[in-house]
C-alpha cells in the first residue's frame, strides 16, 4: 500500500470512527468529545490492520467498553477486518479537547457545557473560577449545584432557581 493510499484509508477509517456516538450522551460523537485520539493503518501478515486510540473522560469510565465495541462494529461493517482499539491514558483527557460543535450539542440537549479551560492547560497566570453555571433551558445564571456528581462522573447536578428545572453540567476537567 502506498503512503497516499494509506493516508486516504486512515482518513476514511477516522471518519467512520468519528461518527460513533457516546453511549452516555448520545447526541455527542466520540470526536465531539475529543475521546477519539488517533487512527492508523499498517500491514500485518499481508493484511490491513487498523489501530484506533481512544482516551476515557475518566479513568475507569464504564462507557469505554461500549465505545470500543461500537468502533469495532462500525469499522468492520465498512470492510475493515482487522481492528484494534487501544485505550490511551496519557495525556489524560480534558474538556479542552471537546469541539465547539460538541459543546453546542450539549447545550441543545439540556446539559450545560463546560466553560473555560481546564487547569492542566493553565500552567501559569490567574486561576479561573466558575461563579455560576448558565441554565441550558432558560439561560439564567441563578443556579446552584445540588450534587458534585450527576448522572455520570463527568457531570454535576444543578438546579435553576429561575425556571426551577434540574440539569446536568459537564464539568471542566
C-alpha positions as CSV (number, residue, x, y, z in Angstrom):
1,X,0.0,0.0,0.0
2,X,1.4,3.4,-1.0
3,X,1.7,6.3,1.5
4,X,-1.1,8.1,-0.3
5,X,-3.4,5.1,-0.2
6,X,-2.6,4.6,3.5
7,X,-3.4,8.2,4.3
8,X,-6.7,8.0,2.3
9,X,-7.7,4.8,4.1
10,X,-6.7,6.3,7.5
11,X,-8.8,9.3,6.8
12,X,-11.7,7.1,5.8
13,X,-11.3,5.0,9.0
14,X,-11.2,8.2,11.1
15,X,-14.4,9.4,9.6
16,X,-16.2,6.1,10.4
17,X,-14.9,6.0,13.9
18,X,-15.7,9.7,14.4
19,X,-19.4,9.0,13.9
20,X,-19.6,6.6,16.8
21,X,-22.0,8.1,19.4
22,X,-21.1,8.4,23.1
23,X,-23.3,5.9,24.9
24,X,-23.9,8.2,27.9
25,X,-24.7,11.3,25.9
26,X,-25.9,10.0,22.5
27,X,-26.1,13.5,20.9
28,X,-22.3,13.6,21.0
29,X,-19.9,11.6,18.9
30,X,-16.5,10.4,20.3
31,X,-14.9,13.0,18.0
32,X,-17.1,15.8,19.6
33,X,-15.9,14.7,23.0
34,X,-12.2,14.5,22.0
35,X,-12.2,10.9,23.1
36,X,-11.1,9.8,19.6
37,X,-7.3,10.4,19.6
38,X,-5.8,8.7,16.6
39,X,-6.4,6.2,13.7
40,X,-3.5,4.4,12.0
41,X,-3.3,1.7,9.4
42,X,-0.3,-0.7,8.8
43,X,0.3,-4.0,7.2
44,X,0.4,-7.1,9.4
45,X,0.9,-10.6,7.8
46,X,-0.3,-9.2,4.5
47,X,-3.5,-7.8,6.0
48,X,-4.6,-4.2,6.6
49,X,-4.5,-3.6,10.4
50,X,-6.4,-0.6,11.8
51,X,-5.5,0.8,15.2
52,X,-7.8,3.3,16.9
53,X,-6.7,5.2,20.0
54,X,-9.3,6.5,22.5
55,X,-8.9,8.3,25.8
56,X,-11.6,8.0,28.5
57,X,-13.0,11.1,30.0
58,X,-12.3,9.5,33.4
59,X,-10.0,6.5,34.1
60,X,-12.4,3.7,34.8
61,X,-15.2,5.2,32.7
62,X,-17.8,2.5,32.2
63,X,-18.6,3.7,28.7
64,X,-15.2,2.8,27.2
65,X,-16.1,-0.9,26.7
66,X,-19.2,0.1,24.7
67,X,-17.3,2.7,22.8
68,X,-14.6,0.1,21.9
69,X,-17.2,-2.3,20.7
70,X,-19.1,0.3,18.7
71,X,-15.9,1.5,17.0
72,X,-15.0,-2.1,16.1
73,X,-18.5,-2.8,14.7
74,X,-18.6,0.5,12.7
75,X,-15.2,-0.2,11.1
76,X,-15.9,-3.9,10.4
77,X,-19.2,-3.0,8.8
78,X,-17.3,-0.8,6.4
79,X,-14.9,-3.5,5.4
80,X,-12.0,-3.1,7.8
81,X,-11.5,-6.7,9.1
82,X,-8.6,-6.4,11.5
83,X,-9.4,-3.6,14.0
84,X,-7.8,-2.9,17.3
85,X,-9.0,-0.2,19.8
86,X,-6.4,0.9,22.3
87,X,-7.1,2.7,25.5
88,X,-4.6,5.6,25.9
89,X,-4.5,7.1,29.4
90,X,-1.7,9.7,28.9
91,X,-2.1,12.5,28.4
92,X,-5.3,12.5,30.5
93,X,-8.5,13.7,28.7
94,X,-9.5,17.3,29.3
95,X,-12.7,19.2,28.4
96,X,-10.4,21.4,26.3
97,X,-10.5,18.6,23.8
98,X,-14.3,18.9,23.3
99,X,-15.2,20.6,20.0
100,X,-17.3,23.8,19.9
101,X,-19.9,21.8,18.0
102,X,-20.0,19.3,20.8
103,X,-20.5,22.0,23.4
104,X,-23.3,23.4,21.3
105,X,-24.9,20.0,21.1
106,X,-24.7,19.6,24.8
107,X,-26.5,22.9,25.3
108,X,-29.2,22.0,22.9
109,X,-29.6,18.6,24.6
110,X,-30.2,20.3,28.0
111,X,-26.7,19.8,29.5
112,X,-24.7,22.9,30.5
113,X,-21.4,22.5,28.6
114,X,-18.0,23.1,30.2
115,X,-16.8,26.7,30.1
116,X,-13.2,28.0,30.4
117,X,-10.0,26.0,30.2
118,X,-9.0,23.0,32.3
119,X,-6.3,23.6,35.0
120,X,-3.9,21.3,33.1
121,X,-3.6,23.9,30.4
122,X,-3.3,26.9,32.7
123,X,0.3,26.3,33.9
124,X,0.8,30.0,34.8
125,X,-1.3,33.0,35.4
126,X,-4.6,33.6,37.1
127,X,-6.9,30.7,38.1
128,X,-10.3,31.0,36.6
129,X,-13.2,30.3,39.0
130,X,-16.7,29.4,37.8
131,X,-19.0,31.7,39.6
132,X,-22.2,30.3,38.2
133,X,-23.4,27.8,35.6
134,X,-25.8,29.1,32.9
135,X,-29.1,27.1,32.8
136,X,-29.3,25.4,29.4
137,X,-33.1,25.7,29.3
138,X,-33.8,29.4,30.2
139,X,-30.3,30.9,30.2
140,X,-30.4,32.2,33.8
141,X,-27.2,32.4,35.8
142,X,-29.2,32.0,39.1
143,X,-28.3,28.3,39.5
144,X,-26.9,26.2,42.3
145,X,-25.0,22.9,42.5
146,X,-27.2,20.2,44.0
147,X,-24.6,17.4,43.8
148,X,-21.0,17.3,42.6
149,X,-21.8,14.1,40.7
150,X,-24.8,13.9,38.3
151,X,-25.9,11.1,36.1
152,X,-22.3,10.2,35.3
153,X,-19.0,11.1,37.0
154,X,-18.1,13.7,34.4
155,X,-21.3,15.7,35.2
156,X,-22.6,17.6,38.2
157,X,-26.3,18.1,39.0
158,X,-27.5,21.7,39.2
159,X,-30.8,23.4,39.7
160,X,-32.0,26.6,38.1
161,X,-33.6,29.0,40.6
162,X,-35.3,30.9,37.8
163,X,-37.2,28.1,35.9
164,X,-36.8,25.5,38.8
165,X,-35.5,22.8,36.4
166,X,-32.7,20.5,37.3
167,X,-29.9,20.0,34.8
168,X,-26.6,18.3,34.3
169,X,-23.4,20.4,33.9
170,X,-20.5,18.8,32.1
171,X,-17.6,19.6,34.5
172,X,-14.4,21.3,33.3
173,X,-11.7,18.7,33.7
